[in-house]
Amino acid sequence: MSSQEVLGQAARLASSGLLLQVLFRLITFVLNAFILRFLSKEIVGVVNVRLTLLYSTTVFLAREAFRRACLSGGAQRDWSQTLNLLWLTVPLGVFWSLFLGWIWLQLLEVPDPDVVPHYGAGVVLFGLSAVVELLGEPLWVLAQAHMFVRLKVTAESLSVIFRSILIALLVLWLPHLGLYIFSLAQLFYTSVLVLCYVFYFTKLLSSPEPIKQQTLPISSITDLLPSVTGSKAFVNWKEAKLTWSFFKQSFLKQILTEGVYDIVNNLGSLVARLIFQPIEESFYLFFAKVLEREKDATLQKQEDVAVAATVLESLLKLALLTGLTITIFGFAYSQLALDIYGGAMLSLGSGPVLLRSYCVYVLLLAINGVTECFVFAAMSKEEVDRYNFTMLALSFSFLVLSYLLTHWCGSVGFILANCFNMGIRITQSLCFIHRYYQGSPHRPLAGLRLSPVLLGVFALAGGITGISEVFLCCEQGWPARLAHVAVGALCLGVTLGTVFLTETKLIHFLRTQLGVSRLADKMT
């Protein structure tokens, strides 16, 4: 598969991921509004924060490193060894679910059983659901490596829809079950997700379509199971060492930033997360397939290096423009958003300052996501280990800075410490990208440069919306608020129009990839 074909598939994967994110958010919003009519907000809060964090942390620590390592490299690999390595996610998931479950039950504060009954059962079932999902990890990686886009969309959509229907029915008919409703629905969700992959591959491998079968490294569903032969090692040790390097990195990132990601996701960066999470996941796969680890850019196929540079430049530009737009307009509309969402209790306190700080963090989060998805796809194992050492040193400085800034600035100080943390990571990634392309004619970091005209329009939009906020928001009544929104809409329209006229290379990239994606859809 050529680099252009991989790029087209990655674009399809990103667009489908974006649609899935929108679908999930919409379903979750509607479902929460329905649930709160029948169950207490304490039960919903425990599910959305405590139990969901337990589940997400378990699957992240058990599989993230394996995904990054096993999706790297080209087609020249022994897939039986790769599949054997992926099956190790299951015992690792069992360990993390037991260990984290013990922390959730013994070290963290347990909710009042009269207010939130069946908490222990919820912890057990959410941990079990994480292990069930890991049973499908070899199938997921195989599907991603061969760009089965529709499979991912279908499986995740069906799982979410069935889970939502089950929750709605149980809440309506058996509301007294409390946490059992969400725990059983979560277990049902992961079971449906895994069964979708099993059913798809079973049907594909038994179908009479030889072309599709020849693209797969397996001939029957039993080939996915762990296998031991005397002539070769159980796993590819080079892949295993890379997995260990990524695991150390994932562990540090999860410990340092999981709580912040949750807060930002809920308050300040919903749009950015919707856009950049699918992009990061899809284009990490693109870079990992197109580029070869352990090799300098000058020693690789130059067509692939050029395509990767073009894609990286465009993604950096997209991240910068999206982050700047959120930051500029977020400053002027944070107070209005909080006033609409929670009234004066949120909009007159420290809420607007916090949300404005999060808007700056979103800009850094967007740029870091793009740079790291390239860096982690191109780094050798030794470079990943050196990065982990830097992360370890950064963790200590982050803790000290968090303490000092929180003491001086309150909650805003914690956000500023995370901005510092993200800035250091971005700097490290930019240095790697600069060194990587130093001997080639490509300069992907040009994506972080904007035209003076566009910068002027951003500054002007920020000034106008800031003045509008002073005079029209938020104590002048709804007509003034609507006028403030109209001013922002006009400024946003002018800004986007300027982007369209000045960033012609990015617009061409987006149009081209949309065309490639549509063509690929017709061919599959």
LINNORQUI-V744656 format. One line per field, one symbol per residue. ss: DSSP state (~ for helix, > for strand, _ for the rest). psi: psi as a letter, one per 20 degrees, with the letter a starting at -180 (. if undefined). A space follows every 10 residues. Layout:
BEGIN
ss = ???
psi = ???
END
This chain:
BEGIN
ss = __~~~~~~~~ ~~~~~~~~~~ ~~~~~~~~~~ ~~~~~_____ ~~~~~~~~~~ ~~~~~~~~~~ ~~~~~~~~~~ ________~~ ~~~~~~~~~~ ~~~~~~~~~~ ~~~~~~~___ ________~~ ~~~~~~~~~~ ~~~~__~~~~ ~~~~~___~~ ~~~~~~~~~~ ~~~~~~~~~~ ~~~_~~~_~~ ~~~~~~~~~~ ~~~~~~~~~~ ~~~~~~___~ ~~~~______ ~~~~______ ______~~~~ ~~~~~~~~~~ ~~~~~~~~~~ ~~~~~~~__~ ~~~~~~~~~~ ~~~~~~~~~~ ______~~~_ _~~~~~~~~~ ~~~~~~~~~~ ~~~~~~~~~~ ~~~~~~~~~~ ~~_~~~~___ ~~~~~~~~~~ ~~~~~~~~~~ ~~~~~~~~__ ~~~~~~~~~~ ~~~~~~~~~~ ~~~~~~~~~_ ~~~~~~~~~~ ~~~~~~~~~~ ~~~~~~____ ___~~~~~__ _~~~~~~~~~ ~~~~~~~~~~ ~~_____~~~ ~~~~~~~~~~ ~~~~~~~~~~ ~~_~~~~~~~ ~~~~~~~~~~ ~~~_
psi = prhhgggghh gggghhhghg gggggggggg ghhghiihqq hgghggghfg hhhgghhghg hhhghggggi iqrbinrohh hghgghiihg hhhgghhggh hgghhhhqpp qphhgnrkgg hggghhghhg gghihjghgg gggghjlngh ggggghgggg ghgggggggh hghlhihchh ghghhghggh gggghggggg hggghiqknh ghhhiqjqir hiiiqqqpqi irqhrohghg hhggghghgh gghgghighg gggghhgikg gghhghghgg ggiggghhhh qpripqhijr ohgghggggg gggghggggg gggggggghh gijgggghgh gjahhgiibi gggghhhhhg hgghggghgg ghhgghhhqr ghhgghghgg hghhhghggg hggghhhhjb hhhhghhhgg ghhghggggh gggghgjhjr iqmhiiijpq qhgghhgggg gggghghhgg hipjjjrhgh ghhggggggg hgggghhhgh hhmhgggggg gghhgggggh hhi.
END
